[in-house]
Amino acid sequence: TAALNGPDLPEWVAPLGLIVPGQLLTEALARRLGIDPDAPRGLNKVTQTD
């Protein structure tokens, strides 16, 4: 069991205060697992101009 501590906010607005810490946690976990969060599998970042 794990918990992500966030700012002391009312319950109805607390998810907004956890967005950035949640993203940082996800990035750290991906890097620890050897996954590049800037190049996810199955996503091609290609811009084509005509």
PDB file of N, CA, C, O and CB in Angstrom:
ATOM      1  N   THR A   1       0.845  -1.175   0.000  1.00  0.00           N
ATOM      2  CA  THR A   1       0.000   0.000   0.000  1.00  0.00           C
ATOM      3  C   THR A   1       0.888   1.233   0.000  1.00  0.00           C
ATOM      4  O   THR A   1       1.849   1.328   0.763  1.00  0.00           O
ATOM      5  CB  THR A   1      -0.960   0.000   1.215  1.00  0.00           C
ATOM      6  N   ALA A   2       0.550   2.167  -0.863  1.00  0.00           N
ATOM      7  CA  ALA A   2       1.307   3.411  -0.942  1.00  0.00           C
ATOM      8  C   ALA A   2       0.344   4.581  -0.964  1.00  0.00           C
ATOM      9  O   ALA A   2      -0.799   4.460  -1.405  1.00  0.00           O
ATOM     10  CB  ALA A   2       2.219   3.431  -2.188  1.00  0.00           C
ATOM     11  N   ALA A   3       0.817   5.694  -0.492  1.00  0.00           N
ATOM     12  CA  ALA A   3       0.001   6.909  -0.497  1.00  0.00           C
ATOM     13  C   ALA A   3       0.839   8.055  -1.028  1.00  0.00           C
ATOM     14  O   ALA A   3       2.050   8.117  -0.810  1.00  0.00           O
ATOM     15  CB  ALA A   3      -0.545   7.235   0.926  1.00  0.00           C
ATOM     16  N   LEU A   4       0.182   8.947  -1.719  1.00  0.00           N
ATOM     17  CA  LEU A   4       0.845  10.129  -2.248  1.00  0.00           C
ATOM     18  C   LEU A   4       0.340  11.322  -1.453  1.00  0.00           C
ATOM     19  O   LEU A   4      -0.803  11.753  -1.609  1.00  0.00           O
ATOM     20  CB  LEU A   4       0.579  10.307  -3.788  1.00  0.00           C
ATOM     21  N   ASN A   5       1.209  11.847  -0.599  1.00  0.00           N
ATOM     22  CA  ASN A   5       0.809  12.991   0.218  1.00  0.00           C
ATOM     23  C   ASN A   5       0.726  14.240  -0.638  1.00  0.00           C
ATOM     24  O   ASN A   5       1.587  14.490  -1.481  1.00  0.00           O
ATOM     25  CB  ASN A   5       1.791  13.204   1.381  1.00  0.00           C
ATOM     26  N   GLY A   6      -0.300  15.006  -0.416  1.00  0.00           N
ATOM     27  CA  GLY A   6      -0.482  16.230  -1.174  1.00  0.00           C
ATOM     28  C   GLY A   6      -0.740  17.394  -0.239  1.00  0.00           C
ATOM     29  O   GLY A   6      -0.631  17.263   0.980  1.00  0.00           O
ATOM     30  N   PRO A   7      -1.077  18.518  -0.811  1.00  0.00           N
ATOM     31  CA  PRO A   7      -1.350  19.695   0.006  1.00  0.00           C
ATOM     32  C   PRO A   7      -2.637  19.511   0.816  1.00  0.00           C
ATOM     33  O   PRO A   7      -3.504  18.713   0.459  1.00  0.00           O
ATOM     34  CB  PRO A   7      -1.453  20.948  -0.879  1.00  0.00           C
ATOM     35  N   ASP A   8      -2.739  20.255   1.896  1.00  0.00           N
ATOM     36  CA  ASP A   8      -3.916  20.193   2.757  1.00  0.00           C
ATOM     37  C   ASP A   8      -5.019  21.043   2.133  1.00  0.00           C
ATOM     38  O   ASP A   8      -5.105  22.248   2.369  1.00  0.00           O
ATOM     39  CB  ASP A   8      -3.584  20.680   4.205  1.00  0.00           C
ATOM     40  N   LEU A   9      -5.864  20.387   1.330  1.00  0.00           N
ATOM     41  CA  LEU A   9      -6.938  21.075   0.615  1.00  0.00           C
ATOM     42  C   LEU A   9      -8.261  20.400   0.922  1.00  0.00           C
ATOM     43  O   LEU A   9      -8.281  19.251   1.362  1.00  0.00           O
ATOM     44  CB  LEU A   9      -6.674  21.087  -0.911  1.00  0.00           C
ATOM     45  N   PRO A  10      -9.377  21.102   0.697  1.00  0.00           N
ATOM     46  CA  PRO A  10     -10.682  20.446   0.835  1.00  0.00           C
ATOM     47  C   PRO A  10     -10.783  19.265  -0.128  1.00  0.00           C
ATOM     48  O   PRO A  10     -10.170  19.267  -1.195  1.00  0.00           O
ATOM     49  CB  PRO A  10     -11.831  21.452   0.575  1.00  0.00           C
ATOM     50  N   GLU A  11     -11.555  18.269   0.258  1.00  0.00           N
ATOM     51  CA  GLU A  11     -11.645  17.031  -0.528  1.00  0.00           C
ATOM     52  C   GLU A  11     -12.062  17.262  -1.970  1.00  0.00           C
ATOM     53  O   GLU A  11     -11.568  16.578  -2.866  1.00  0.00           O
ATOM     54  CB  GLU A  11     -12.616  16.089   0.119  1.00  0.00           C
ATOM     55  N   TRP A  12     -12.953  18.201  -2.214  1.00  0.00           N
ATOM     56  CA  TRP A  12     -13.471  18.407  -3.570  1.00  0.00           C
ATOM     57  C   TRP A  12     -12.433  19.005  -4.515  1.00  0.00           C
ATOM     58  O   TRP A  12     -12.576  18.882  -5.732  1.00  0.00           O
ATOM     59  CB  TRP A  12     -14.685  19.304  -3.524  1.00  0.00           C
ATOM     60  N   VAL A  13     -11.395  19.650  -3.988  1.00  0.00           N
ATOM     61  CA  VAL A  13     -10.372  20.249  -4.848  1.00  0.00           C
ATOM     62  C   VAL A  13      -9.019  19.528  -4.716  1.00  0.00           C
ATOM     63  O   VAL A  13      -8.075  19.849  -5.439  1.00  0.00           O
ATOM     64  CB  VAL A  13     -10.206  21.735  -4.505  1.00  0.00           C
ATOM     65  N   ALA A  14      -8.925  18.572  -3.813  1.00  0.00           N
ATOM     66  CA  ALA A  14      -7.663  17.864  -3.577  1.00  0.00           C
ATOM     67  C   ALA A  14      -7.086  17.201  -4.832  1.00  0.00           C
ATOM     68  O   ALA A  14      -5.868  17.235  -5.007  1.00  0.00           O
ATOM     69  CB  ALA A  14      -7.867  16.816  -2.514  1.00  0.00           C
ATOM     70  N   PRO A  15      -7.901  16.596  -5.722  1.00  0.00           N
ATOM     71  CA  PRO A  15      -7.301  15.990  -6.921  1.00  0.00           C
ATOM     72  C   PRO A  15      -6.495  16.977  -7.760  1.00  0.00           C
ATOM     73  O   PRO A  15      -5.506  16.593  -8.384  1.00  0.00           O
ATOM     74  CB  PRO A  15      -8.382  15.382  -7.777  1.00  0.00           C
ATOM     75  N   LEU A  16      -6.903  18.224  -7.782  1.00  0.00           N
ATOM     76  CA  LEU A  16      -6.146  19.226  -8.552  1.00  0.00           C
ATOM     77  C   LEU A  16      -4.760  19.441  -7.954  1.00  0.00           C
ATOM     78  O   LEU A  16      -3.798  19.686  -8.681  1.00  0.00           O
ATOM     79  CB  LEU A  16      -6.911  20.565  -8.598  1.00  0.00           C
ATOM     80  N   GLY A  17      -4.658  19.350  -6.636  1.00  0.00           N
ATOM     81  CA  GLY A  17      -3.370  19.524  -5.977  1.00  0.00           C
ATOM     82  C   GLY A  17      -2.452  18.326  -6.114  1.00  0.00           C
ATOM     83  O   GLY A  17      -1.268  18.415  -5.791  1.00  0.00           O
ATOM     84  N   LEU A  18      -2.980  17.203  -6.590  1.00  0.00           N
ATOM     85  CA  LEU A  18      -2.170  15.989  -6.741  1.00  0.00           C
ATOM     86  C   LEU A  18      -1.752  15.714  -8.177  1.00  0.00           C
ATOM     87  O   LEU A  18      -1.057  14.731  -8.434  1.00  0.00           O
ATOM     88  CB  LEU A  18      -2.927  14.806  -6.216  1.00  0.00           C
ATOM     89  N   ILE A  19      -2.155  16.550  -9.107  1.00  0.00           N
ATOM     90  CA  ILE A  19      -1.846  16.303 -10.518  1.00  0.00           C
ATOM     91  C   ILE A  19      -0.340  16.294 -10.761  1.00  0.00           C
ATOM     92  O   ILE A  19       0.193  15.320 -11.292  1.00  0.00           O
ATOM     93  CB  ILE A  19      -2.513  17.362 -11.403  1.00  0.00           C
ATOM     94  N   VAL A  20       0.348  17.360 -10.382  1.00  0.00           N
ATOM     95  CA  VAL A  20       1.794  17.442 -10.647  1.00  0.00           C
ATOM     96  C   VAL A  20       2.573  16.407  -9.839  1.00  0.00           C
ATOM     97  O   VAL A  20       3.430  15.731 -10.409  1.00  0.00           O
ATOM     98  CB  VAL A  20       2.316  18.850 -10.326  1.00  0.00           C
ATOM     99  N   PRO A  21       2.313  16.247  -8.519  1.00  0.00           N
ATOM    100  CA  PRO A  21       3.043  15.179  -7.813  1.00  0.00           C
ATOM    101  C   PRO A  21       2.783  13.794  -8.413  1.00  0.00           C
ATOM    102  O   PRO A  21       3.685  12.957  -8.433  1.00  0.00           O
ATOM    103  CB  PRO A  21       2.655  15.172  -6.338  1.00  0.00           C
ATOM    104  N   GLY A  22       1.581  13.545  -8.895  1.00  0.00           N
ATOM    105  CA  GLY A  22       1.279  12.264  -9.528  1.00  0.00           C
ATOM    106  C   GLY A  22       2.064  12.074 -10.811  1.00  0.00           C
ATOM    107  O   GLY A  22       2.549  10.979 -11.094  1.00  0.00           O
ATOM    108  N   GLN A  23       2.188  13.143 -11.589  1.00  0.00           N
ATOM    109  CA  GLN A  23       2.966  13.059 -12.827  1.00  0.00           C
ATOM    110  C   GLN A  23       4.442  12.830 -12.526  1.00  0.00           C
ATOM    111  O   GLN A  23       5.105  12.063 -13.225  1.00  0.00           O
ATOM    112  CB  GLN A  23       2.790  14.337 -13.659  1.00  0.00           C
ATOM    113  N   LEU A  24       4.958  13.484 -11.499  1.00  0.00           N
ATOM    114  CA  LEU A  24       6.363  13.287 -11.127  1.00  0.00           C
ATOM    115  C   LEU A  24       6.602  11.862 -10.629  1.00  0.00           C
ATOM    116  O   LEU A  24       7.634  11.263 -10.933  1.00  0.00           O
ATOM    117  CB  LEU A  24       6.778  14.302 -10.045  1.00  0.00           C
ATOM    118  N   LEU A  25       5.658  11.322  -9.871  1.00  0.00           N
ATOM    119  CA  LEU A  25       5.770   9.939  -9.404  1.00  0.00           C
ATOM    120  C   LEU A  25       5.774   8.973 -10.577  1.00  0.00           C
ATOM    121  O   LEU A  25       6.571   8.035 -10.612  1.00  0.00           O
ATOM    122  CB  LEU A  25       4.622   9.598  -8.445  1.00  0.00           C
ATOM    123  N   THR A  26       4.888   9.198 -11.534  1.00  0.00           N
ATOM    124  CA  THR A  26       4.811   8.334 -12.706  1.00  0.00           C
ATOM    125  C   THR A  26       6.087   8.401 -13.532  1.00  0.00           C
ATOM    126  O   THR A  26       6.566   7.377 -14.019  1.00  0.00           O
ATOM    127  CB  THR A  26       3.615   8.716 -13.565  1.00  0.00           C
ATOM    128  N   GLU A  27       6.637   9.594 -13.693  1.00  0.00           N
ATOM    129  CA  GLU A  27       7.888   9.729 -14.445  1.00  0.00           C
ATOM    130  C   GLU A  27       9.025   8.998 -13.745  1.00  0.00           C
ATOM    131  O   GLU A  27       9.799   8.290 -14.390  1.00  0.00           O
ATOM    132  CB  GLU A  27       8.250  11.209 -14.627  1.00  0.00           C
ATOM    133  N   ALA A  28       9.131   9.164 -12.434  1.00  0.00           N
ATOM    134  CA  ALA A  28      10.199   8.503 -11.684  1.00  0.00           C
ATOM    135  C   ALA A  28      10.060   6.983 -11.766  1.00  0.00           C
ATOM    136  O   ALA A  28      11.060   6.278 -11.905  1.00  0.00           O
ATOM    137  CB  ALA A  28      10.184   8.960 -10.215  1.00  0.00           C
ATOM    138  N   LEU A  29       8.843   6.480 -11.680  1.00  0.00           N
ATOM    139  CA  LEU A  29       8.619   5.041 -11.780  1.00  0.00           C
ATOM    140  C   LEU A  29       8.998   4.521 -13.159  1.00  0.00           C
ATOM    141  O   LEU A  29       9.636   3.474 -13.277  1.00  0.00           O
ATOM    142  CB  LEU A  29       7.162   4.706 -11.477  1.00  0.00           C
ATOM    143  N   ALA A  30       8.610   5.243 -14.197  1.00  0.00           N
ATOM    144  CA  ALA A  30       8.954   4.824 -15.559  1.00  0.00           C
ATOM    145  C   ALA A  30      10.461   4.772 -15.746  1.00  0.00           C
ATOM    146  O   ALA A  30      10.989   3.815 -16.312  1.00  0.00           O
ATOM    147  CB  ALA A  30       8.329   5.772 -16.588  1.00  0.00           C
ATOM    148  N   ARG A  31      11.144   5.790 -15.277  1.00  0.00           N
ATOM    149  CA  ARG A  31      12.606   5.814 -15.435  1.00  0.00           C
ATOM    150  C   ARG A  31      13.265   4.687 -14.641  1.00  0.00           C
ATOM    151  O   ARG A  31      14.240   4.091 -15.100  1.00  0.00           O
ATOM    152  CB  ARG A  31      13.173   7.173 -14.985  1.00  0.00           C
ATOM    153  N   ARG A  32      12.733   4.393 -13.446  1.00  0.00           N
ATOM    154  CA  ARG A  32      13.287   3.305 -12.635  1.00  0.00           C
ATOM    155  C   ARG A  32      13.107   1.959 -13.329  1.00  0.00           C
ATOM    156  O   ARG A  32      13.947   1.068 -13.201  1.00  0.00           O
ATOM    157  CB  ARG A  32      12.623   3.275 -11.252  1.00  0.00           C
ATOM    158  N   LEU A  33      12.003   1.820 -14.064  1.00  0.00           N
ATOM    159  CA  LEU A  33      11.746   0.577 -14.796  1.00  0.00           C
ATOM    160  C   LEU A  33      12.457   0.534 -16.142  1.00  0.00           C
ATOM    161  O   LEU A  33      12.334  -0.445 -16.877  1.00  0.00           O
ATOM    162  CB  LEU A  33      10.259   0.399 -15.005  1.00  0.00           C
ATOM    163  N   GLY A  34      13.207   1.598 -16.473  1.00  0.00           N
ATOM    164  CA  GLY A  34      13.951   1.625 -17.728  1.00  0.00           C
ATOM    165  C   GLY A  34      13.118   2.026 -18.928  1.00  0.00           C
ATOM    166  O   GLY A  34      13.489   1.747 -20.068  1.00  0.00           O
ATOM    167  N   ILE A  35      11.989   2.683 -18.679  1.00  0.00           N
ATOM    168  CA  ILE A  35      11.109   3.129 -19.757  1.00  0.00           C
ATOM    169  C   ILE A  35      11.337   4.614 -19.977  1.00  0.00           C
ATOM    170  O   ILE A  35      11.388   5.387 -19.020  1.00  0.00           O
ATOM    171  CB  ILE A  35       9.610   2.835 -19.428  1.00  0.00           C
ATOM    172  N   ASP A  36      11.473   5.016 -21.230  1.00  0.00           N
ATOM    173  CA  ASP A  36      11.644   6.429 -21.542  1.00  0.00           C
ATOM    174  C   ASP A  36      10.263   7.087 -21.633  1.00  0.00           C
ATOM    175  O   ASP A  36       9.532   6.830 -22.589  1.00  0.00           O
ATOM    176  CB  ASP A  36      12.443   6.617 -22.873  1.00  0.00           C
ATOM    177  N   PRO A  37       9.891   7.925 -20.666  1.00  0.00           N
ATOM    178  CA  PRO A  37       8.562   8.525 -20.690  1.00  0.00           C
ATOM    179  C   PRO A  37       8.358   9.508 -21.843  1.00  0.00           C
ATOM    180  O   PRO A  37       7.223   9.874 -22.150  1.00  0.00           O
ATOM    181  CB  PRO A  37       8.308   9.224 -19.390  1.00  0.00           C
ATOM    182  N   ASP A  38       9.434   9.932 -22.476  1.00  0.00           N
ATOM    183  CA  ASP A  38       9.320  10.851 -23.607  1.00  0.00           C
ATOM    184  C   ASP A  38       9.153  10.117 -24.932  1.00  0.00           C
ATOM    185  O   ASP A  38       8.923  10.751 -25.962  1.00  0.00           O
ATOM    186  CB  ASP A  38      10.539  11.748 -23.672  1.00  0.00           C
ATOM    187  N   ALA A  39       9.265   8.807 -24.920  1.00  0.00           N
ATOM    188  CA  ALA A  39       9.100   8.007 -26.142  1.00  0.00           C
ATOM    189  C   ALA A  39       8.319   6.743 -25.806  1.00  0.00           C
ATOM    190  O   ALA A  39       8.874   5.644 -25.831  1.00  0.00           O
ATOM    191  CB  ALA A  39      10.484   7.647 -26.774  1.00  0.00           C
ATOM    192  N   PRO A  40       7.025   6.891 -25.491  1.00  0.00           N
ATOM    193  CA  PRO A  40       6.248   5.703 -25.131  1.00  0.00           C
ATOM    194  C   PRO A  40       6.091   4.729 -26.300  1.00  0.00           C
ATOM    195  O   PRO A  40       6.030   5.129 -27.462  1.00  0.00           O
ATOM    196  CB  PRO A  40       4.878   6.117 -24.627  1.00  0.00           C
ATOM    197  N   ARG A  41       6.028   3.461 -25.965  1.00  0.00           N
ATOM    198  CA  ARG A  41       5.869   2.402 -26.965  1.00  0.00           C
ATOM    199  C   ARG A  41       4.540   2.598 -27.697  1.00  0.00           C
ATOM    200  O   ARG A  41       3.511   2.856 -27.073  1.00  0.00           O
ATOM    201  CB  ARG A  41       5.932   0.986 -26.299  1.00  0.00           C
ATOM    202  N   GLY A  42       4.572   2.473 -29.008  1.00  0.00           N
ATOM    203  CA  GLY A  42       3.348   2.568 -29.797  1.00  0.00           C
ATOM    204  C   GLY A  42       2.932   3.976 -30.157  1.00  0.00           C
ATOM    205  O   GLY A  42       1.890   4.160 -30.786  1.00  0.00           O
ATOM    206  N   LEU A  43       3.712   4.977 -29.780  1.00  0.00           N
ATOM    207  CA  LEU A  43       3.366   6.354 -30.110  1.00  0.00           C
ATOM    208  C   LEU A  43       4.460   6.945 -30.984  1.00  0.00           C
ATOM    209  O   LEU A  43       5.612   7.045 -30.563  1.00  0.00           O
ATOM    210  CB  LEU A  43       3.165   7.203 -28.828  1.00  0.00           C
ATOM    211  N   ASN A  44       4.103   7.330 -32.185  1.00  0.00           N
ATOM    212  CA  ASN A  44       5.045   7.973 -33.096  1.00  0.00           C
ATOM    213  C   ASN A  44       4.777   9.462 -33.106  1.00  0.00           C
ATOM    214  O   ASN A  44       3.664   9.898 -33.402  1.00  0.00           O
ATOM    215  CB  ASN A  44       4.939   7.386 -34.525  1.00  0.00           C
ATOM    216  N   LYS A  45       5.783  10.232 -32.787  1.00  0.00           N
ATOM    217  CA  LYS A  45       5.644  11.680 -32.784  1.00  0.00           C
ATOM    218  C   LYS A  45       6.236  12.214 -34.099  1.00  0.00           C
ATOM    219  O   LYS A  45       7.411  12.574 -34.177  1.00  0.00           O
ATOM    220  CB  LYS A  45       6.356  12.319 -31.529  1.00  0.00           C
ATOM    221  N   VAL A  46       5.400  12.247 -35.097  1.00  0.00           N
ATOM    222  CA  VAL A  46       5.838  12.685 -36.421  1.00  0.00           C
ATOM    223  C   VAL A  46       4.939  13.823 -36.874  1.00  0.00           C
ATOM    224  O   VAL A  46       3.713  13.719 -36.826  1.00  0.00           O
ATOM    225  CB  VAL A  46       5.810  11.508 -37.448  1.00  0.00           C
ATOM    226  N   THR A  47       5.546  14.887 -37.304  1.00  0.00           N
ATOM    227  CA  THR A  47       4.795  16.002 -37.871  1.00  0.00           C
ATOM    228  C   THR A  47       5.111  16.064 -39.356  1.00  0.00           C
ATOM    229  O   THR A  47       6.267  16.198 -39.757  1.00  0.00           O
ATOM    230  CB  THR A  47       5.142  17.357 -37.156  1.00  0.00           C
ATOM    231  N   GLN A  48       4.073  15.966 -40.156  1.00  0.00           N
ATOM    232  CA  GLN A  48       4.261  16.032 -41.594  1.00  0.00           C
ATOM    233  C   GLN A  48       3.708  17.340 -42.120  1.00  0.00           C
ATOM    234  O   GLN A  48       2.591  17.734 -41.788  1.00  0.00           O
ATOM    235  CB  GLN A  48       3.590  14.841 -42.291  1.00  0.00           C
ATOM    236  N   THR A  49       4.488  18.001 -42.933  1.00  0.00           N
ATOM    237  CA  THR A  49       4.022  19.221 -43.591  1.00  0.00           C
ATOM    238  C   THR A  49       4.105  19.019 -45.083  1.00  0.00           C
ATOM    239  O   THR A  49       5.019  18.367 -45.588  1.00  0.00           O
ATOM    240  CB  THR A  49       4.852  20.459 -43.155  1.00  0.00           C
ATOM    241  N   ASP A  50       3.158  19.573 -45.771  1.00  0.00           N
ATOM    242  CA  ASP A  50       3.118  19.435 -47.229  1.00  0.00           C
ATOM    243  C   ASP A  50       3.683  20.650 -47.906  1.00  0.00           C
ATOM    244  O   ASP A  50       3.729  20.708 -49.134  1.00  0.00           O
ATOM    245  CB  ASP A  50       1.703  19.194 -47.710  1.00  0.00           C
TER     246      ASP A  50
END
